[in-house]
Amino acid sequence: MIYGKEAMPLLERYKAAAEVEAAAISALHDALQRGVKDRDILDTLTQRMTDAHAASMDLLAELQQFRLD
């Protein structure tokens, strides 16, 4: 997608949110790979991933107003 230059600050926030989301996904994946069975830990990691995804999708939705294509 192509965005107008006025979207750049929001686009930077989206990129940062996407990095946080990727880190949350990796943390959960790593815990599962290590065989973590503690439900509290897995719930916390899952919630962190869900919250990070929601935050990045909210920013992506905001960016739509600046689409040029």
N, C-alpha and C positions, 0 to 999 in steps of 0.2 A: 504494500500500500504506500501511497505517496501522501505526505502531509505538508501543509503550509508551514512556513517558518515560524509562525506564531504558536505552533504546537510543540516546538522544541523543548521548552521547560517540562511540559507534561510528558513528552516522549522520554526524556531523561528519567523522570520519576517512574515511568512504566518499565524502562530497562532495569532500573534498580529493583523494582518489585519482582520482575521476572527472575533476577538473580537470587533474591530471597526465596522465591518459590522453588527454584532449582536446588538450592541448598536444603530446603525442607524435604523435598522429594529424596534427595541423596541420603539425608540423615535417616529417614524411614527405611529406605532400601537397605542401607548398611546395617541397620538394626535387625532387619529381617534376615539378611544374609548371615549375620553372626548368630542367628538362632535365638534372639531375645524373645522370651515368652511372657515377660512381665506385662500384664495387661495395662497397668497404669502408664508405663513407659510408652507402649505402643499407642495407647489412646492419646497421650500427649503429643507424640510425633505426628500422628494422624491429624489431630486438630490443628497443629502448627501448619501442616501441609495444606489443609483445607482453607484455613484463614489466609495463608499466603496466596493461594490460587484465587480466592475471592477478591483480595486486594488488587492483584494484577488484572483481573477481568474487569473490575470497576474502572480502573485507569484506562484500560483498552476501550471500554464503552465511552468514556469521556473523550477519548481521542477521535472518535468517529465524526465529531462535529468539524474537525479540521481536515478531513480527507479531501484530496483533490481529484482522485480518480473515480 
